[in-house]
Amino acid sequence: MTTLARLLIRLRLLGRKSAFLLLVFLSSWVWAQSSGDVVINAVDQFLRTQTKGLPGRVQFSISPLDSRTQLTPCPAVEAFLPPGSRLWGKVTVGVRCLGDAGWIIYVPAQVSVQANYIISARPLSPGHPLSLNDVSTQSGDLASLPAGVVTDARQAIGKTVRNAIGAGQPLRAEMLMAPLVIQQGQTVKILSRGPGFSASSEGRAMNNAADGQIAQARTANGQSVSGIARPGGIIEIGY
């Protein structure tokens, strides 16, 4: 006979007051038995939801709670990721009580992301523009690699290498820079646009800029302007 069954039998034999006290105890006992499951289920659901957008195949394991953990009964819980955490490798997921109890508990987990990532197919020199022949694909656990690893060749092709890269090295976003569409000192076309009007003029670029970056130019009358760099030596200014 289970412990719960024995408690129910005793409940029938006791008076009303004693039965009430036993019910209070029983409720606490049931919560103590299930609180661990509530927390682990919240972490499991959180990781399943939050890792859906990650590339490749995601697997995770959650560490069980210490059997000595005591949690006050709570009507609802919410899982969250502490600030500054990334969602793979060794992670810690927080679970907070949304009721008056207000407790917070942190649960360790291990998240593995098996996916393809991009490596250099040959030694690359600084300033080299990447082509399809310069890169290759390799498969592995992204959790074991540095942050910012490129997982799609389209994110690398056409960009320029910042520093020397050895053959077989994983490419990271910080290693690459978008090609310049504005170069300091060149003559640029300044396009000014706003509701109901459009105007253009010429100027001289005051800095280098890639597509989408801020570019500055000086007009013929000496005025300095700033706008968005676009291919073809164009600086867009919106009003």
C-alpha positions in Angstrom: 0.0 0.0 0.0 1.4 3.4 -0.9 2.0 6.2 1.6 -0.7 8.3 0.0 -3.3 5.4 0.4 -2.4 5.0 4.0 -2.9 8.7 4.7 -6.3 8.6 3.0 -7.4 5.7 5.3 -6.4 7.6 8.4 -8.3 10.7 7.1 -11.6 8.7 7.2 -10.9 7.6 10.8 -10.1 11.1 12.3 -12.4 13.8 13.5 -13.1 16.9 11.5 -10.4 19.1 13.1 -7.8 16.5 12.9 -8.8 15.7 9.4 -8.4 19.3 8.4 -4.8 19.4 9.8 -4.0 16.2 8.0 -5.3 17.7 4.8 -3.0 20.7 5.2 -0.1 18.3 5.8 -1.1 16.1 2.9 -1.3 19.2 0.5 2.3 20.2 1.6 3.5 16.6 1.2 2.0 16.3 -2.3 3.6 19.7 -3.3 7.0 18.6 -2.0 6.8 15.5 -4.1 5.7 17.3 -7.2 7.6 20.6 -6.9 10.7 19.1 -8.4 8.7 18.0 -11.5 7.1 21.4 -11.8 10.5 23.1 -11.9 12.1 20.6 -14.3 9.1 20.7 -16.6 9.3 24.5 -16.7 13.0 24.3 -17.7 12.3 21.6 -20.3 9.5 23.6 -21.9 11.6 26.8 -21.9 14.6 25.1 -23.6 12.4 23.5 -26.2 10.8 26.8 -27.1 14.0 29.0 -26.9 16.2 26.6 -29.0 13.7 26.2 -31.9 15.5 29.0 -33.9 19.0 27.5 -33.5 20.6 25.9 -36.5 21.1 22.2 -36.8 20.0 19.5 -34.3 19.5 20.5 -30.7 19.7 18.1 -27.7 19.7 19.0 -24.0 19.9 17.4 -20.6 18.6 19.0 -17.3 20.3 18.3 -14.0 17.7 16.9 -11.4 17.1 19.0 -8.3 18.8 18.1 -5.0 16.4 15.9 -3.1 16.8 18.2 0.0 15.4 21.2 -1.9 12.4 22.6 -0.1 10.1 24.9 -2.1 7.0 26.7 -0.8 3.8 25.8 -2.7 3.4 28.1 -5.7 0.4 28.6 -8.1 2.5 29.3 -11.2 6.2 29.4 -12.2 8.2 31.0 -15.0 11.5 30.0 -16.5 14.0 32.5 -17.7 17.6 32.8 -18.9 19.9 35.0 -16.7 21.3 38.1 -18.5 24.5 37.6 -20.5 23.9 33.8 -20.9 23.9 32.1 -24.3 21.6 29.2 -25.1 24.1 26.4 -25.7 26.8 24.7 -23.9 26.6 24.7 -20.1 23.7 26.9 -19.2 21.8 27.8 -16.1 18.0 28.3 -16.4 16.2 30.3 -13.6 12.7 29.4 -12.5 10.8 31.9 -10.4 7.5 31.6 -8.5 4.9 34.0 -9.7 2.9 33.8 -6.5 3.4 35.2 -3.0 6.2 32.7 -2.2 8.4 34.6 -4.7 11.3 32.0 -4.6 13.8 31.7 -7.5 15.8 28.5 -8.2 18.5 28.0 -10.8 18.8 24.7 -12.7 22.0 23.6 -14.6 21.5 22.2 -18.1 23.7 21.1 -21.0 22.6 22.2 -24.5 24.3 20.6 -27.6 23.8 22.1 -31.1 25.0 19.8 -33.9 25.2 21.9 -37.0 27.3 22.8 -40.0 29.7 25.8 -39.8 32.1 27.5 -42.1 35.9 27.1 -42.0 38.6 28.5 -44.2 39.6 26.2 -47.0 43.1 27.7 -47.3 45.3 30.3 -45.5 43.8 33.7 -46.0 45.6 37.1 -45.9 44.3 40.4 -44.4 42.2 42.3 -46.9 41.4 39.2 -49.0 37.8 39.2 -50.4 36.2 35.8 -49.8 34.9 33.7 -52.6 33.3 30.3 -52.6 36.6 28.6 -53.2 38.0 30.1 -49.9 35.6 28.4 -47.6 34.4 24.9 -46.7 31.8 23.3 -44.5 32.4 21.2 -41.4 29.9 19.7 -38.9 30.2 19.7 -35.1 28.8 21.0 -31.8 28.5 24.8 -31.9 28.6 24.8 -28.1 32.3 23.8 -28.3 33.2 26.7 -30.6 33.7 30.4 -29.9 30.7 32.7 -30.2 29.8 34.2 -33.5 30.8 31.2 -35.7 29.5 31.6 -39.2 27.0 28.8 -40.1 26.0 29.9 -43.6 28.5 30.6 -46.4 26.3 33.4 -47.7 27.2 35.3 -44.5 30.9 35.2 -45.5 31.1 35.3 -49.3 32.0 38.8 -50.6 33.3 40.0 -47.2 36.9 40.9 -46.5 39.3 39.2 -44.1 40.4 41.5 -41.2 43.4 39.5 -40.1 45.3 36.4 -41.3 43.4 33.2 -41.0 44.9 29.7 -41.0 43.6 26.8 -43.1 40.7 24.9 -41.4 40.0 27.7 -38.9 36.3 28.3 -38.1 35.2 31.7 -39.4 33.7 34.1 -37.0 31.7 37.2 -37.8 34.2 39.4 -36.1 37.0 38.1 -38.5 35.2 39.5 -41.5 34.1 43.0 -42.7 31.7 44.0 -45.4 33.3 45.5 -48.5 33.6 49.3 -48.5 31.1 51.2 -50.7 32.4 54.6 -49.6 36.1 55.3 -49.4 37.6 58.4 -47.7 38.4 61.2 -50.1 36.3 59.9 -53.0 33.6 62.0 -54.6 30.1 60.8 -53.5 26.6 61.5 -54.5 24.4 62.8 -51.7 20.7 61.9 -52.0 18.4 63.8 -49.7 14.8 62.5 -49.4 11.8 63.4 -47.4 8.0 63.5 -47.7 7.2 65.0 -51.1 10.8 66.0 -52.1 14.1 64.6 -53.3 17.4 66.4 -54.0 20.9 65.4 -54.9 24.3 67.0 -54.7 28.0 66.0 -54.6 30.5 66.0 -51.8 33.7 64.4 -50.7 33.7 61.4 -48.3 35.3 62.0 -44.9 35.4 58.3 -43.8 35.3 54.7 -45.1 31.9 53.0 -44.8 30.3 49.6 -45.8 26.8 49.3 -47.1 24.4 50.4 -44.3 27.0 52.1 -42.2 27.1 55.8 -41.4 29.1 57.9 -43.9 30.1 61.5 -43.6 30.8 63.9 -46.5 31.7 67.6 -47.0 29.7 69.5 -49.6 31.1 72.1 -52.0 30.1 74.9 -49.6 31.9 73.3 -46.7 28.9 71.9 -44.9 29.4 68.4 -43.2 26.5 65.9 -43.6 25.9 62.4 -42.5 23.9 59.6 -44.0 23.7 55.9 -44.9 26.3 54.5 -47.2 25.0 52.7 -50.3 26.7 50.9 -53.2 27.9 53.2 -56.1 29.3 55.9 -53.9 25.9 57.1 -52.6 25.1 58.6 -49.2 21.4 58.6 -48.4 20.0 61.3 -46.0 16.4 60.8 -44.9 14.2 63.6 -43.4 
